[in-house]
């Protein structure tokens, strides 16, 4: 092999020549920005997330993944939005 780095899947260029690591980094930044917006507005649409991701499918999907990992309800195809999960555990205590 002349160049073993070229066979490494982590170095494969995606949209606009970004690597997967670039996409992950961009998605994490988007997640932080969107999290602030969700806290103030209670939800954001999937379309808004797609726009923030600049219509990059990998960044979009990673952003949704990271929002879910942060504890947000990422909805589904019938409810295409990301919202805060209401915490009802403090409503009654014996």
N, CA, C and O atoms as CSV, one atom per row, in Angstrom:
chain,resi,resn,atom,element,x,y,z
A,1,UNK,N,N,0.839,-1.184,0.000
A,1,UNK,CA,C,0.000,0.000,0.000
A,1,UNK,C,C,0.880,1.243,0.000
A,1,UNK,O,O,1.800,1.379,0.808
A,2,UNK,N,N,0.580,2.127,-0.909
A,2,UNK,CA,C,1.351,3.356,-0.985
A,2,UNK,C,C,0.957,4.325,0.121
A,2,UNK,O,O,1.822,4.901,0.782
A,3,UNK,N,N,-0.365,4.510,0.327
A,3,UNK,CA,C,-0.837,5.500,1.285
A,3,UNK,C,C,-1.924,4.877,2.160
A,3,UNK,O,O,-3.096,4.905,1.787
A,4,UNK,N,N,-1.560,4.313,3.318
A,4,UNK,CA,C,-2.561,3.642,4.158
A,4,UNK,C,C,-3.632,4.585,4.695
A,4,UNK,O,O,-4.724,4.135,5.039
A,5,UNK,N,N,-3.349,5.862,4.772
A,5,UNK,CA,C,-4.326,6.827,5.278
A,5,UNK,C,C,-5.524,6.920,4.340
A,5,UNK,O,O,-6.649,7.132,4.792
A,6,UNK,N,N,-5.291,6.761,3.034
A,6,UNK,CA,C,-6.396,6.878,2.085
A,6,UNK,C,C,-7.406,5.748,2.236
A,6,UNK,O,O,-8.545,5.892,1.791
A,7,UNK,N,N,-7.030,4.631,2.846
A,7,UNK,CA,C,-7.952,3.519,3.058
A,7,UNK,C,C,-8.710,3.657,4.373
A,7,UNK,O,O,-9.661,2.913,4.617
A,8,UNK,N,N,-8.317,4.568,5.197
A,8,UNK,CA,C,-8.952,4.763,6.492
A,8,UNK,C,C,-10.318,5.422,6.286
A,8,UNK,O,O,-10.383,6.534,5.763
A,9,UNK,N,N,-11.419,4.755,6.691
A,9,UNK,CA,C,-12.746,5.323,6.456
A,9,UNK,C,C,-12.993,6.626,7.208
A,9,UNK,O,O,-13.874,7.393,6.821
A,10,UNK,N,N,-12.253,6.892,8.251
A,10,UNK,CA,C,-12.434,8.135,8.998
A,10,UNK,C,C,-11.940,9.344,8.216
A,10,UNK,O,O,-12.274,10.479,8.556
A,11,UNK,N,N,-11.154,9.117,7.183
A,11,UNK,CA,C,-10.619,10.219,6.395
A,11,UNK,C,C,-11.371,10.414,5.084
A,11,UNK,O,O,-10.957,11.222,4.253
A,12,UNK,N,N,-12.463,9.692,4.886
A,12,UNK,CA,C,-13.249,9.823,3.665
A,12,UNK,C,C,-13.926,11.188,3.640
A,12,UNK,O,O,-14.600,11.560,4.600
A,13,UNK,N,N,-13.756,11.936,2.557
A,13,UNK,CA,C,-14.420,13.246,2.502
A,13,UNK,C,C,-15.919,13.096,2.256
A,13,UNK,O,O,-16.350,12.287,1.434
A,14,UNK,N,N,-16.686,13.874,2.969
A,14,UNK,CA,C,-18.125,13.916,2.798
A,14,UNK,C,C,-18.465,15.216,2.082
A,14,UNK,O,O,-17.640,15.746,1.338
A,15,UNK,N,N,-19.661,15.732,2.296
A,15,UNK,CA,C,-20.095,16.966,1.636
A,15,UNK,C,C,-19.107,18.101,1.911
A,15,UNK,O,O,-18.664,18.289,3.044
A,16,UNK,N,N,-18.778,18.834,0.889
A,16,UNK,CA,C,-17.851,19.974,0.971
A,16,UNK,C,C,-16.468,19.567,1.455
A,16,UNK,O,O,-15.746,20.394,2.013
A,17,UNK,N,N,-16.083,18.315,1.257
A,17,UNK,CA,C,-14.747,17.858,1.607
A,17,UNK,C,C,-14.502,17.650,3.093
A,17,UNK,O,O,-13.353,17.520,3.516
A,18,UNK,N,N,-15.569,17.617,3.896
A,18,UNK,CA,C,-15.419,17.424,5.340
A,18,UNK,C,C,-15.200,15.943,5.650
A,18,UNK,O,O,-15.750,15.070,4.978
A,19,UNK,N,N,-14.400,15.675,6.665
A,19,UNK,CA,C,-14.245,14.312,7.147
A,19,UNK,C,C,-15.363,14.029,8.147
A,19,UNK,O,O,-16.090,14.938,8.549
A,20,UNK,N,N,-15.497,12.764,8.545
A,20,UNK,CA,C,-16.509,12.412,9.530
A,20,UNK,C,C,-16.248,13.132,10.847
A,20,UNK,O,O,-17.190,13.530,11.532
A,21,UNK,N,N,-14.996,13.301,11.204
A,21,UNK,CA,C,-14.649,14.027,12.437
A,21,UNK,C,C,-15.094,15.488,12.334
A,21,UNK,O,O,-15.568,16.058,13.317
A,22,UNK,N,N,-14.947,16.095,11.161
A,22,UNK,CA,C,-15.434,17.466,10.948
A,22,UNK,C,C,-16.946,17.526,11.128
A,22,UNK,O,O,-17.471,18.454,11.743
A,23,UNK,N,N,-17.640,16.524,10.584
A,23,UNK,CA,C,-19.107,16.472,10.707
A,23,UNK,C,C,-19.524,16.341,12.166
A,23,UNK,O,O,-20.461,17.007,12.609
A,24,UNK,N,N,-18.829,15.483,12.916
A,24,UNK,CA,C,-19.148,15.311,14.336
A,24,UNK,C,C,-18.921,16.601,15.109
A,24,UNK,O,O,-19.730,16.969,15.960
A,25,UNK,N,N,-17.841,17.275,14.818
A,25,UNK,CA,C,-17.531,18.531,15.490
A,25,UNK,C,C,-18.589,19.594,15.184
A,25,UNK,O,O,-19.031,20.312,16.081
A,26,UNK,N,N,-18.986,19.689,13.929
A,26,UNK,CA,C,-20.010,20.651,13.533
A,26,UNK,C,C,-21.351,20.318,14.197
A,26,UNK,O,O,-22.071,21.215,14.637
A,27,UNK,N,N,-21.678,19.033,14.264
A,27,UNK,CA,C,-22.940,18.609,14.881
A,27,UNK,C,C,-22.946,18.930,16.374
A,27,UNK,O,O,-23.975,19.345,16.907
A,28,UNK,N,N,-21.831,18.749,17.045
A,28,UNK,CA,C,-21.763,19.073,18.479
A,28,UNK,C,C,-21.962,20.576,18.707
A,28,UNK,O,O,-22.631,20.980,19.658
A,29,UNK,N,N,-21.385,21.391,17.839
A,29,UNK,CA,C,-21.577,22.847,17.946
A,29,UNK,C,C,-23.046,23.198,17.714
A,29,UNK,O,O,-23.625,23.990,18.457
A,30,UNK,N,N,-23.642,22.605,16.684
A,30,UNK,CA,C,-25.061,22.839,16.400
A,30,UNK,C,C,-25.925,22.426,17.583
A,30,UNK,O,O,-26.896,23.106,17.917
A,31,UNK,N,N,-25.574,21.321,18.212
A,31,UNK,CA,C,-26.339,20.804,19.346
A,31,UNK,C,C,-26.348,21.816,20.493
A,31,UNK,O,O,-27.390,22.053,21.105
A,32,UNK,N,N,-25.211,22.400,20.778
A,32,UNK,CA,C,-25.143,23.391,21.858
A,32,UNK,C,C,-25.995,24.616,21.527
A,32,UNK,O,O,-26.725,25.118,22.381
A,33,UNK,N,N,-25.899,25.093,20.287
A,33,UNK,CA,C,-26.689,26.257,19.874
A,33,UNK,C,C,-28.189,25.953,19.908
A,33,UNK,O,O,-28.981,26.755,20.401
A,34,UNK,N,N,-28.567,24.798,19.384
A,34,UNK,CA,C,-29.983,24.426,19.350
A,34,UNK,C,C,-30.527,24.152,20.744
A,34,UNK,O,O,-31.701,24.409,21.012
A,35,UNK,N,N,-29.694,23.636,21.627
A,35,UNK,CA,C,-30.122,23.368,22.995
A,35,UNK,C,C,-30.560,24.658,23.680
A,35,UNK,O,O,-31.558,24.675,24.399
A,36,UNK,N,N,-29.818,25.730,23.458
A,36,UNK,CA,C,-30.187,27.032,24.020
A,36,UNK,C,C,-31.532,27.492,23.467
A,36,UNK,O,O,-32.369,28.022,24.198
A,37,UNK,N,N,-31.724,27.283,22.177
A,37,UNK,CA,C,-32.986,27.693,21.559
A,37,UNK,C,C,-34.156,26.852,22.070
A,37,UNK,O,O,-35.246,27.377,22.295
A,38,UNK,N,N,-33.934,25.558,22.253
A,38,UNK,CA,C,-34.988,24.686,22.771
A,38,UNK,C,C,-35.356,25.103,24.188
A,38,UNK,O,O,-36.531,25.082,24.554
A,39,UNK,N,N,-34.375,25.476,24.979
A,39,UNK,CA,C,-34.648,25.916,26.347
A,39,UNK,C,C,-35.507,27.179,26.361
A,39,UNK,O,O,-36.359,27.340,27.235
A,40,UNK,N,N,-35.291,28.064,25.411
A,40,UNK,CA,C,-36.063,29.312,25.404
A,40,UNK,C,C,-37.415,29.183,24.694
A,40,UNK,O,O,-38.383,29.831,25.094
A,41,UNK,N,N,-37.491,28.358,23.650
A,41,UNK,CA,C,-38.730,28.242,22.866
A,41,UNK,C,C,-39.485,26.936,23.116
A,41,UNK,O,O,-40.579,26.749,22.584
A,42,UNK,N,N,-38.924,26.043,23.907
A,42,UNK,CA,C,-39.485,24.727,24.228
A,42,UNK,C,C,-39.363,23.695,23.120
A,42,UNK,O,O,-39.434,22.500,23.407
A,43,UNK,N,N,-39.183,24.099,21.864
A,43,UNK,CA,C,-38.992,23.133,20.787
A,43,UNK,C,C,-38.441,23.813,19.547
A,43,UNK,O,O,-38.545,25.030,19.386
A,44,UNK,N,N,-37.847,23.000,18.664
A,44,UNK,CA,C,-37.428,23.450,17.333
A,44,UNK,C,C,-37.851,22.374,16.336
A,44,UNK,O,O,-37.925,21.193,16.676
A,45,UNK,N,N,-38.126,22.792,15.113
A,45,UNK,CA,C,-38.560,21.847,14.084
A,45,UNK,C,C,-37.363,21.136,13.461
A,45,UNK,O,O,-36.232,21.619,13.510
A,46,UNK,N,N,-37.647,19.979,12.876
A,46,UNK,CA,C,-36.604,19.262,12.146
A,46,UNK,C,C,-36.114,20.095,10.967
A,46,UNK,O,O,-34.932,20.045,10.625
A,47,UNK,N,N,-37.006,20.861,10.344
A,47,UNK,CA,C,-36.597,21.710,9.221
A,47,UNK,C,C,-35.575,22.748,9.663
A,47,UNK,O,O,-34.629,23.046,8.934
A,48,UNK,N,N,-35.767,23.292,10.847
A,48,UNK,CA,C,-34.811,24.275,11.350
A,48,UNK,C,C,-33.452,23.618,11.595
A,48,UNK,O,O,-32.408,24.203,11.305
A,49,UNK,N,N,-33.477,22.409,12.126
A,49,UNK,CA,C,-32.222,21.684,12.368
A,49,UNK,C,C,-31.525,21.404,11.039
A,49,UNK,O,O,-30.304,21.526,10.937
A,50,UNK,N,N,-32.300,21.031,10.022
A,50,UNK,CA,C,-31.731,20.780,8.700
A,50,UNK,C,C,-31.089,22.046,8.132
A,50,UNK,O,O,-30.028,21.978,7.510
A,51,UNK,N,N,-31.718,23.184,8.339
A,51,UNK,CA,C,-31.138,24.448,7.878
A,51,UNK,C,C,-29.854,24.776,8.623
A,51,UNK,O,O,-28.875,25.214,8.018
A,52,UNK,N,N,-29.855,24.564,9.942
A,52,UNK,CA,C,-28.651,24.814,10.740
A,52,UNK,C,C,-27.517,23.907,10.276
A,52,UNK,O,O,-26.353,24.308,10.276
A,53,UNK,N,N,-27.862,22.682,9.879
A,53,UNK,CA,C,-26.862,21.719,9.395
A,53,UNK,C,C,-26.468,21.980,7.942
A,53,UNK,O,O,-25.699,21.215,7.359
A,54,UNK,N,N,-26.988,23.046,7.363
A,54,UNK,CA,C,-26.698,23.425,5.978
A,54,UNK,C,C,-27.054,22.281,5.013
A,54,UNK,O,O,-26.343,22.027,4.040
A,55,UNK,N,N,-28.159,21.608,5.304
A,55,UNK,CA,C,-28.683,20.510,4.482
A,55,UNK,C,C,-27.671,19.387,4.295
A,55,UNK,O,O,-27.700,18.683,3.286
A,56,UNK,N,N,-26.783,19.218,5.258
A,56,UNK,CA,C,-25.806,18.128,5.256
A,56,UNK,C,C,-26.412,16.988,6.067
A,56,UNK,O,O,-26.574,17.106,7.281
A,57,UNK,N,N,-26.747,15.880,5.398
A,57,UNK,CA,C,-27.468,14.779,6.033
A,57,UNK,C,C,-26.722,14.190,7.224
A,57,UNK,O,O,-27.342,13.869,8.239
A,58,UNK,N,N,-25.426,14.046,7.121
A,58,UNK,CA,C,-24.656,13.452,8.218
A,58,UNK,C,C,-24.657,14.376,9.427
A,58,UNK,O,O,-24.871,13.919,10.550
A,59,UNK,N,N,-24.422,15.656,9.218
A,59,UNK,CA,C,-24.430,16.622,10.322
A,59,UNK,C,C,-25.826,16.678,10.948
A,59,UNK,O,O,-25.961,16.743,12.170
A,60,UNK,N,N,-26.854,16.652,10.111
A,60,UNK,CA,C,-28.243,16.675,10.574
A,60,UNK,C,C,-28.543,15.472,11.476
A,60,UNK,O,O,-29.085,15.633,12.569
A,61,UNK,N,N,-28.194,14.284,11.020
A,61,UNK,CA,C,-28.461,13.068,11.798
A,61,UNK,C,C,-27.647,13.031,13.084
A,61,UNK,O,O,-28.147,12.610,14.127
A,62,UNK,N,N,-26.409,13.464,13.013
A,62,UNK,CA,C,-25.583,13.504,14.226
A,62,UNK,C,C,-26.124,14.524,15.217
A,62,UNK,O,O,-26.098,14.285,16.424
A,63,UNK,N,N,-26.613,15.653,14.728
A,63,UNK,CA,C,-27.188,16.666,15.606
A,63,UNK,C,C,-28.401,16.101,16.339
A,63,UNK,O,O,-28.544,16.300,17.545
A,64,UNK,N,N,-29.271,15.400,15.622
A,64,UNK,CA,C,-30.422,14.759,16.269
A,64,UNK,C,C,-29.963,13.730,17.303
A,64,UNK,O,O,-30.529,13.639,18.393
A,65,UNK,N,N,-28.947,12.965,16.956
A,65,UNK,CA,C,-28.412,11.954,17.884
A,65,UNK,C,C,-27.912,12.615,19.165
A,65,UNK,O,O,-28.225,12.157,20.264
A,66,UNK,N,N,-27.142,13.684,19.029
A,66,UNK,CA,C,-26.583,14.350,20.204
A,66,UNK,C,C,-27.668,15.025,21.036
A,66,UNK,O,O,-27.564,15.066,22.261
A,67,UNK,N,N,-28.712,15.556,20.391
A,67,UNK,CA,C,-29.823,16.138,21.138
A,67,UNK,C,C,-30.548,15.055,21.937
A,67,UNK,O,O,-30.939,15.281,23.082
A,68,UNK,N,N,-30.725,13.882,21.332
A,68,UNK,CA,C,-31.355,12.764,22.045
A,68,UNK,C,C,-30.492,12.343,23.230
A,68,UNK,O,O,-31.013,12.067,24.311
A,69,UNK,N,N,-29.179,12.294,23.033
A,69,UNK,CA,C,-28.267,11.930,24.121
A,69,UNK,C,C,-28.323,12.941,25.263
A,69,UNK,O,O,-28.074,12.591,26.417
A,70,UNK,N,N,-28.652,14.199,24.944
A,70,UNK,CA,C,-28.766,15.229,25.979
A,70,UNK,C,C,-30.104,15.145,26.717
A,70,UNK,O,O,-30.331,15.882,27.676
A,71,UNK,N,N,-30.983,14.256,26.275
A,71,UNK,CA,C,-32.242,14.056,26.965
A,71,UNK,C,C,-33.442,14.728,26.340
A,71,UNK,O,O,-34.498,14.804,26.967
A,72,UNK,N,N,-33.309,15.215,25.124
A,72,UNK,CA,C,-34.437,15.843,24.448
A,72,UNK,C,C,-35.273,14.788,23.725
A,72,UNK,O,O,-34.764,13.745,23.316
A,73,UNK,N,N,-36.554,15.079,23.577
A,73,UNK,CA,C,-37.458,14.255,22.786
A,73,UNK,C,C,-37.277,14.695,21.336
A,73,UNK,O,O,-37.614,15.827,20.987
A,74,UNK,N,N,-36.744,13.806,20.483
A,74,UNK,CA,C,-36.469,14.207,19.100
A,74,UNK,C,C,-37.643,13.930,18.169
A,74,UNK,O,O,-37.513,14.093,16.956
A,75,UNK,N,N,-38.779,13.517,18.707
A,75,UNK,CA,C,-39.974,13.326,17.902
A,75,UNK,C,C,-39.887,12.122,16.993
A,75,UNK,O,O,-39.091,11.210,17.217
A,76,UNK,N,N,-40.729,12.129,15.947
A,76,UNK,CA,C,-40.761,11.072,14.943
A,76,UNK,C,C,-41.359,11.652,13.671
A,76,UNK,O,O,-41.578,12.859,13.572
A,77,UNK,N,N,-41.623,10.776,12.689
A,77,UNK,CA,C,-42.102,11.297,11.407
A,77,UNK,C,C,-43.475,11.955,11.517
A,77,UNK,O,O,-43.828,12.782,10.677
A,78,UNK,N,N,-44.256,11.599,12.541
A,78,UNK,CA,C,-45.558,12.233,12.731
A,78,UNK,C,C,-45.437,13.551,13.495
A,78,UNK,O,O,-46.261,14.449,13.324
A,79,UNK,N,N,-44.413,13.665,14.335
A,79,UNK,CA,C,-44.170,14.871,15.132
A,79,UNK,C,C,-42.716,15.294,14.880
A,79,UNK,O,O,-41.846,15.024,15.709
A,80,UNK,N,N,-42.444,15.954,13.747
A,80,UNK,CA,C,-41.059,16.297,13.381
A,80,UNK,C,C,-40.532,17.533,14.105
A,80,UNK,O,O,-40.412,18.612,13.524
A,81,UNK,N,N,-40.221,17.348,15.385
A,81,UNK,CA,C,-39.673,18.443,16.181
A,81,UNK,C,C,-38.852,17.878,17.325
A,81,UNK,O,O,-38.977,16.704,17.674
A,82,UNK,N,N,-38.012,18.723,17.904
A,82,UNK,CA,C,-37.236,18.365,19.088
A,82,UNK,C,C,-37.736,19.242,20.217
A,82,UNK,O,O,-37.820,20.462,20.076
A,83,UNK,N,N,-38.071,18.613,21.351
A,83,UNK,CA,C,-38.647,19.352,22.468
A,83,UNK,C,C,-38.047,18.896,23.790
A,83,UNK,O,O,-37.442,17.830,23.897
A,84,UNK,N,N,-38.242,19.752,24.796
A,84,UNK,CA,C,-37.835,19.395,26.148
A,84,UNK,C,C,-38.726,18.258,26.636
A,84,UNK,O,O,-39.912,18.207,26.308
A,85,UNK,N,N,-38.163,17.364,27.406
A,85,UNK,CA,C,-38.952,16.308,28.030
A,85,UNK,C,C,-39.419,16.843,29.371
A,85,UNK,O,O,-38.616,17.279,30.196
A,86,UNK,N,N,-40.717,16.805,29.573
A,86,UNK,CA,C,-41.287,17.290,30.834
A,86,UNK,C,C,-40.962,16.305,31.940
A,86,UNK,O,O,-41.080,15.093,31.760
A,87,UNK,N,N,-40.553,16.830,33.082
A,87,UNK,CA,C,-40.186,15.987,34.210
A,87,UNK,C,C,-41.323,16.019,35.221
A,87,UNK,O,O,-41.524,17.031,35.891
A,88,UNK,N,N,-42.071,14.923,35.340
A,88,UNK,CA,C,-43.195,14.838,36.255
A,88,UNK,C,C,-42.850,14.090,37.536
A,88,UNK,O,O,-43.736,13.843,38.354
A,89,UNK,N,N,-41.611,13.731,37.728
A,89,UNK,CA,C,-41.224,12.926,38.883
A,89,UNK,C,C,-41.294,13.707,40.187
A,89,UNK,O,O,-41.344,13.092,41.252
A,90,UNK,N,N,-41.299,15.032,40.149
A,90,UNK,CA,C,-41.317,15.831,41.372
A,90,UNK,C,C,-42.741,16.216,41.792
A,90,UNK,O,O,-42.912,16.978,42.743
A,91,UNK,N,N,-43.763,15.702,41.097
A,91,UNK,CA,C,-45.127,16.119,41.368
A,91,UNK,C,C,-45.660,15.590,42.686
A,91,UNK,O,O,-46.421,16.292,43.351
A,92,UNK,N,N,-45.298,14.400,43.086
A,92,UNK,CA,C,-45.785,13.880,44.368
A,92,UNK,C,C,-44.706,13.059,45.042
A,92,UNK,O,O,-44.009,12.266,44.408
A,93,UNK,N,N,-44.585,13.265,46.330
A,93,UNK,CA,C,-43.623,12.466,47.094
A,93,UNK,C,C,-44.264,12.122,48.432
A,93,UNK,O,O,-44.901,12.979,49.044
A,94,UNK,N,N,-44.106,10.866,48.904
A,94,UNK,CA,C,-44.761,10.433,50.143
A,94,UNK,C,C,-44.191,11.052,51.378
A,94,UNK,O,O,-44.656,10.768,52.482
